[in-house]
Amino acid sequence: MTGALHAKSAREAIGFELCGAAAASCRYASGTVVGSQVTLPGDGQPVTRVRYAWSDTPAINLVDDAGLPVGPFETSLS
């Protein structure tokens, strides 16, 4: 990543999913970008992991200062 993150052509970053423990529990969430951090709003449901760009043809808009897209990832939350 080069520099800060930006939601290209939008106010919010898209392509994030909040997921619970069950396989079919993932739901989309838009994130607020500030510097190199993205904040995702909670929706009142349990979240054990977060995914980004997690599909064969994801709709995403998160890029760095060089205009390069952020790649897919999944991270567990404690």
Protein Blocks (a to p, Z undefined) as FASTA:
>chain_A
ZZjaddehiabdchiacddfbfklcccdddddehjaccdddehiacfbdcehiafbdcdf
bdcfkopacdddddddZZ
